[in-house]
Amino acid sequence: MPFENLVRDHTIYACVMGSRAFGLATDGSDTDRRGVFVAPTPLFWRFEKPPTHIEGPAEEQFSWELERFCELALRANPNILECLHSPLVEHVDATGRELLALRDAFLSRQVHETFTRYALGQRKKLEADIRTHGAPRWKHAMHLLRLLTSARDLLRTGTLRIDVGDQRAPLLAVKRGEVPWPEVESWMTRLATETAEAATRTPLPPEPDRRRVEDFLIGVRRASIDVLAG
């Protein structure tokens, strides 16, 4: 089976991500599409397994096979968790709705470590840009502030919300380079401190609900066999 057919014929969930999902889109923003497909179970019986992810077939499109998607979500991967919470859903079938119903099963206190580790890596890149070029990549600075805000609020409330809401204007000002770097740096430091404080009293459970997710995955694999048998 050609790989593009897996995306075309077996996608269970597709959404728009990036600036459009975050509420930060401008006239020149790309449309980043992300999705989840289910490879038919018999493909796993072969020596050559189906791909864990596929780029395309459209531009700015990327999809994960369900099992890989769940693995990454259970590890609290920021990009994957945000994909599950996009407000811009373009396609969802019955299996996709089951996946969305599991969103809380993936959330745990691990998000503090994963989001913070990712944010720290991005901040080091920004600081390297300043040393090399005298200024950071302002778009990246904006998105780092957005991520830190999202992580703080997730740990505070137990709910992941990716639209920036009333923070759109100040964040876009950062993107345009209108906010001096020392102010941006202070903003990042404050958010990091607030995120750490939120982690000490978060309503999120210590671990994700792996059993619930695994039961869902097994059910999907079995249903795929039943469809072919029928």
C-alpha positions in Angstrom: 0.0 0.0 0.0 1.5 3.4 -1.0 2.2 5.5 2.0 0.1 8.4 0.8 -2.9 6.1 0.7 -2.6 5.6 4.5 -3.1 9.3 5.0 -5.8 9.6 2.3 -7.8 6.5 3.3 -7.1 5.9 7.0 -6.9 9.2 8.7 -9.0 9.3 11.9 -8.2 12.8 13.0 -6.8 15.9 11.2 -6.4 19.4 12.4 -4.7 22.8 11.8 -1.8 23.7 14.1 0.8 26.4 14.3 -0.1 30.1 14.4 -3.6 29.6 13.1 -4.5 27.2 16.0 -2.7 29.4 18.5 -4.7 32.5 17.5 -1.5 34.2 16.3 -2.0 34.0 12.5 -1.3 37.0 10.3 -1.8 37.5 6.6 1.4 35.6 5.7 1.0 32.7 8.1 1.3 29.1 6.7 -1.4 26.5 7.3 0.2 23.7 9.2 -1.8 20.5 9.1 -1.4 17.5 11.4 -3.2 14.2 11.5 -3.4 10.7 12.9 -3.9 7.6 10.7 -4.5 4.0 11.5 -2.5 1.5 9.5 -4.6 -1.7 8.8 -3.6 -4.3 11.3 -2.4 -6.9 8.7 0.4 -4.5 7.6 2.1 -5.2 11.0 2.3 -8.9 10.2 4.9 -8.3 7.5 8.6 -7.9 8.0 8.4 -4.4 6.7 6.2 -2.5 9.1 4.1 0.5 8.2 5.6 3.9 8.8 5.3 5.6 12.1 4.8 9.0 10.4 4.3 10.4 7.0 5.1 13.8 5.6 2.6 15.1 3.0 1.1 14.5 0.6 0.1 18.1 0.9 2.5 20.9 1.7 2.9 21.6 5.5 1.2 18.3 6.3 2.5 15.7 8.7 0.7 12.6 10.1 1.5 10.0 12.7 0.4 6.4 12.9 -1.9 6.0 15.9 0.4 3.9 18.0 3.4 6.3 17.6 1.1 9.2 18.3 -0.1 7.6 21.5 3.4 6.8 22.6 4.5 10.4 22.2 1.4 11.7 23.9 2.0 9.4 26.9 5.5 10.9 27.2 3.8 14.4 27.3 5.4 15.5 24.1 4.3 19.2 23.8 3.6 19.2 20.0 1.5 16.0 20.3 -0.5 17.1 23.3 -1.2 20.5 21.6 -2.3 18.6 18.4 -5.0 16.8 20.5 -6.3 20.2 21.7 -6.4 22.1 18.4 -9.6 24.2 18.1 -9.4 23.8 14.3 -10.4 20.2 13.6 -10.7 19.5 9.9 -11.7 15.8 10.0 -12.6 13.3 12.7 -14.3 10.0 12.5 -15.7 7.7 15.2 -12.2 6.4 16.1 -10.9 9.9 16.1 -13.6 10.9 18.5 -12.6 8.1 20.8 -9.0 9.4 20.7 -10.1 12.9 21.5 -12.1 11.5 24.4 -8.8 10.2 25.8 -7.2 13.6 26.0 -7.2 13.7 29.8 -5.7 10.2 29.9 -2.5 11.6 28.4 -2.1 14.5 30.8 0.1 14.1 33.8 2.6 16.0 35.9 5.2 14.9 33.3 4.2 17.9 31.3 6.2 20.1 33.7 9.4 18.3 32.7 8.8 17.9 29.0 7.5 21.4 28.4 10.2 23.0 30.5 13.0 21.0 28.9 11.7 22.0 25.4 11.4 25.6 26.5 14.9 25.6 27.9 16.3 24.3 24.7 14.5 27.0 22.7 15.7 29.7 25.1 19.4 28.6 24.7 18.9 28.9 20.9 17.6 32.4 21.3 20.5 33.4 23.5 22.9 31.9 20.9 21.3 34.0 18.2 21.8 37.1 20.3 25.5 36.3 20.8 26.0 35.6 17.1 23.7 38.1 15.4 22.9 40.7 18.1 19.2 39.8 18.2 17.0 36.8 18.7 14.6 35.3 16.1 11.6 37.2 17.3 9.1 34.8 16.0 10.7 32.0 18.0 10.7 34.2 21.1 7.0 34.8 20.7 6.2 31.1 20.4 8.4 30.3 23.4 6.4 32.8 25.5 3.2 31.2 24.2 4.5 27.7 25.2 5.5 28.8 28.7 2.1 30.4 29.2 0.3 27.3 28.0 2.4 25.0 30.3 1.8 27.3 33.4 -1.9 27.3 32.8 -2.1 23.6 32.1 -0.4 22.9 35.4 -2.6 25.3 37.3 -5.9 24.1 35.9 -5.4 20.6 34.5 -6.7 21.8 31.1 -4.6 22.5 28.0 -5.7 25.5 26.1 -3.6 26.5 23.1 -5.4 29.6 21.8 -3.6 32.6 23.3 -6.8 34.7 23.7 -6.1 38.2 25.0 -2.3 37.7 24.8 -2.4 37.9 21.0 -1.5 41.6 20.8 1.5 41.5 23.2 2.8 38.3 21.7 2.6 39.7 18.1 4.4 42.8 19.4 7.2 40.5 20.4 7.2 38.8 17.0 7.6 42.3 15.3 10.6 43.0 17.5 8.8 45.9 19.3 9.6 44.6 22.8 13.2 45.0 24.0 15.0 41.7 24.6 15.5 42.4 28.4 11.7 42.7 28.8 11.1 39.5 26.8 13.8 37.7 28.9 12.2 38.9 32.1 8.8 37.7 30.9 10.2 34.3 30.1 11.9 34.1 33.6 8.7 35.0 35.3 6.7 32.4 33.4 9.3 29.8 34.2 9.0 30.6 37.9 5.2 30.5 37.8 5.3 27.2 35.9 7.5 25.7 38.6 5.2 27.0 41.3 2.2 25.6 39.6 3.8 22.2 39.3 3.9 21.9 43.1 0.1 22.0 43.5 -1.1 20.9 40.1 -4.4 18.9 39.9 -2.8 16.7 37.2 -2.1 13.0 38.2 1.5 11.8 38.7 1.3 9.5 35.6 -0.8 9.2 32.5 -3.4 6.5 32.2 -1.4 4.1 30.1 -3.9 1.2 30.6 -6.8 3.2 29.3 -4.8 4.3 26.2 -3.6 0.8 25.6 -7.1 -0.7 25.8 -8.2 1.8 23.2 -5.3 1.0 20.9 -5.9 -2.8 21.1 -9.6 -2.2 20.4 -8.7 -0.2 17.2 -6.3 -3.0 16.0 -9.0 -5.6 16.6 -11.6 -3.6 14.8 -9.3 -3.3 11.8 -9.2 -7.1 11.6 -12.9 -7.4 12.0 -13.5 -5.0 9.1 -11.3 -7.0 6.8 -12.9 -10.3 7.9 -16.4 -8.9 7.3 
